Amino acid sequence: MGNLILSENFFVEEPKKELLFQLFEEVFHIPVQMLQNFESNGFWNTTYKPFSYSQDGQVIANVSMFSLPMCVNGEKIHAAGIQSVMTHPEYRRKGLMKQLLCKVLQEIDTKHECTVLFTEKPELYEPFGFRVVQEHLMTLSCDNKQSCSSSLRKLNFYDEKDMQLIKEIMENSQPISMEFSTLNYQSSFYFNMYDAKWNGKLYYSEKLDALVVYEVKDQVLHLFGVFAQIMPILDEICAEVAEPFTEVEFYFYPDELGIEEVTCKEFQSETYLMIRGGEKINFKGYKFPVVTEF
């Protein structure tokens, strides 16, 4: 390869930061302008730590880690997350990702109980000790009639006033679940909201002073996330939804919503939740809160 430089903390110096942005755009097609906006809004996770290879002033491979404290079965777990695994197309199949990932895991193992990541290709990470965790959705029958008194308002993630409201609620929100959730979720939530498939489902309830991410499709309320300083119960949320529905699907563990009897079913999207370490921790039977995936 020749003249490869291993670098950490690429977000320390502005020129290096811009180079990492360029790799995001090359590999994941995330516009540099969006990443610059994400940074200028103060959304970067302060624990985010990139490990990168560069050559001739260009970042060609990267693996990043960040602190991911979690609640699992009511206990706090010191986990770490891995993301931004990317290699420039011209430098693939040269073992760069393997080298960087080994270095990242070596650092994680000294400070954390386990490591979490999401991937479309779990076979790439199994040799490093990662295992797929089967996720589950909770469902509940609920004959909800059409509401005529909803205070829900669709938010515009790019509107300055709406953005300020979103920030205020997210900064003061309680964990979405005490049974299974991350305690360091704001950055991931903000990043997901840049995607039209999510920001088009983001609402504010004035009555509940809460953010609700949802859609109703085929008489099913798909409840993706609820964020509030005082978590509302499910009946209060349902009363705010204008559309009628007969069933609720929870894309997070709904223990904070004041319900008891729910049905559990297996869930699998295009990405797989993978865990390394933490063999004594019971990750099974839960759904990682979908709008805080990374």
SULHU-V920196 format. One line per field, one symbol per residue. ss: DSSP state (A for helix, B for strand, O for the rest). phi: phi as a letter, one per 30 degrees, with the letter a starting at -180 (. if undefined). Layout:
ss->???
phi->???
This chain:
ss->OOOOBBBBOOOOOAAAAAAAAAAAAAAAOOOAAAAAAAAAOOOOOOOOBBBBBBBOOBBBBBBBBBBBBBBBOOBBBBBBBBBBBBBOAAAOOOOAAAAAAAAAAAAAOOOOOBBBBBBOOOAAAAOOOOBBOOBBBBBBBBBBOOOOOOOBBBOOOOOAAAAAAAAAAAAAOOOOOOOBBBOOOAAAAAAAAOOAAAAOOBBBBOOOOBBBBBBBBOOBBBBBBBBOOOOOOAAAAAAAOOOOBBBBBBOOOOAAAOOOOOBBBBBOOOOBBBBBBOOOOOOOOOOOOAAAOO
phi->.ihdbdbchdcdceedddddeddeddcciceeeddddedddicdddcdbdcbcbbhicdcaabcbadbdbcbhicdcdcbccahdabeedbdibidddddddddddddddbbdabbabadbdddcedcjdbdcdcbccbadadcddccbdcdbdccdcdddddddddddddcddedaccaaccbceddeddddddedcddccbccddchbdbcaacbhicdcccabbadcddddedddddddddacaccccadcdccicbcbccbdbbcdccdbbbiiddcdcdjcbdeddcdb
